[in-house]
Amino acid sequence: MNPHAVALAFRAVALAEACSWVGLLAGMFVKYVLETSERGVQIFGPIHGGIFIAYVLVAVVAARVLRWNATTTLLALAASVPPLVTLWFDRWATRTGRLPLPAPAPTS
């Protein structure tokens, strides 16, 4: 597997996971604070659950392909639990060289 392709997939799923968290939190706010509708939780709950599972699977693949140590792998997996922490992990892993930058676009 191409490390750059794996890194791109990881970034995409990490962003989707964070966005689904925002949707779910908004739905929970409407359901439990405003007490007006459960629709947001009904919609974003399953979406977030599916993306969460995809994130965990992609993180495990990335750990193998990118040769992450146990600490980095555990951080990636733990980042999926608190809201929006997958974005922090993505930035940290990129900054520390654990997640390669995308290949530059060819110029003509």
C-alpha positions as CSV (number, residue, x, y, z in Angstrom):
1,M,0.0,0.0,0.0
2,N,1.1,3.5,-0.8
3,P,1.9,5.5,2.4
4,H,0.7,8.7,0.9
5,A,-2.7,7.1,-0.1
6,V,-3.1,5.7,3.4
7,A,-2.3,9.1,4.9
8,L,-4.9,10.7,2.6
9,A,-7.5,8.2,3.6
10,F,-6.7,8.7,7.2
11,R,-7.0,12.5,6.9
12,A,-10.3,12.2,5.1
13,V,-11.8,9.8,7.7
14,A,-10.4,11.9,10.6
15,L,-12.1,15.0,9.2
16,A,-15.4,13.1,8.6
17,E,-15.3,11.7,12.1
18,A,-14.9,15.2,13.6
19,C,-17.7,16.6,11.4
20,S,-20.0,13.7,12.4
21,W,-19.2,14.6,16.1
22,V,-20.3,18.1,15.5
23,G,-23.6,16.9,14.0
24,L,-24.2,14.5,16.8
25,L,-23.4,17.1,19.5
26,A,-25.8,19.6,17.8
27,G,-28.5,16.9,17.7
28,M,-27.8,16.1,21.4
29,F,-28.1,19.8,22.2
30,V,-31.5,20.0,20.5
31,K,-32.7,16.8,22.1
32,Y,-31.5,17.3,25.7
33,V,-31.2,21.1,26.2
34,L,-33.9,22.5,23.9
35,E,-36.0,19.4,24.3
36,T,-37.6,20.0,20.9
37,S,-36.6,17.1,18.7
38,E,-34.7,13.8,18.6
39,R,-34.2,14.0,14.9
40,G,-30.6,15.2,15.0
41,V,-29.6,12.3,17.2
42,Q,-31.5,9.8,15.0
43,I,-29.7,11.1,11.9
44,F,-26.2,11.7,13.2
45,G,-26.0,8.9,15.7
46,P,-25.8,6.1,13.1
47,I,-23.7,8.3,10.8
48,H,-21.2,9.0,13.5
49,G,-21.1,5.3,14.5
50,G,-20.3,4.2,11.0
51,I,-17.6,6.8,10.6
52,F,-16.2,6.0,14.0
53,I,-15.8,2.3,13.0
54,A,-14.2,3.4,9.7
55,Y,-11.8,5.7,11.5
56,V,-10.7,2.8,13.8
57,L,-10.1,0.5,10.9
58,V,-8.2,3.1,8.9
59,A,-6.1,4.0,11.9
60,V,-5.1,0.3,12.3
61,V,-4.2,0.1,8.6
62,A,-2.3,3.4,8.9
63,A,-0.4,2.1,11.9
64,R,0.8,-0.9,10.0
65,V,1.6,0.8,6.7
66,L,3.2,3.9,8.3
67,R,4.9,1.8,10.9
68,W,3.6,3.7,13.9
69,N,4.8,2.6,17.3
70,A,2.4,1.5,20.0
71,T,2.1,4.9,21.6
72,T,1.2,6.6,18.3
73,T,-1.3,3.9,17.5
74,L,-2.9,4.2,20.9
75,L,-3.1,8.0,20.6
76,A,-4.7,7.7,17.1
77,L,-7.3,5.2,18.5
78,A,-7.9,7.3,21.7
79,A,-8.4,10.4,19.6
80,S,-11.6,9.0,18.2
81,V,-13.3,9.1,21.6
82,P,-13.4,12.8,22.6
83,P,-15.1,15.2,20.2
84,L,-12.8,16.7,17.5
85,V,-9.6,15.2,18.8
86,T,-9.0,13.4,15.5
87,L,-8.2,16.8,14.0
88,W,-5.6,17.4,16.7
89,F,-4.1,14.0,16.2
90,D,-3.9,14.6,12.4
91,R,-2.0,17.9,12.9
92,W,0.3,16.4,15.6
93,A,1.1,13.4,13.5
94,T,1.8,15.5,10.5
95,R,4.0,17.9,12.4
96,T,6.0,15.1,14.0
97,G,6.5,13.2,10.7
98,R,4.3,10.3,11.6
99,L,1.7,11.1,8.9
100,P,3.3,12.0,5.5
101,L,2.3,15.2,3.7
102,P,0.4,14.8,0.5
103,A,2.5,14.5,-2.6
104,P,2.8,17.9,-4.4
105,A,0.8,18.3,-7.6
106,P,2.8,18.0,-10.8
107,T,3.6,21.2,-12.6
108,S,3.7,21.5,-16.3
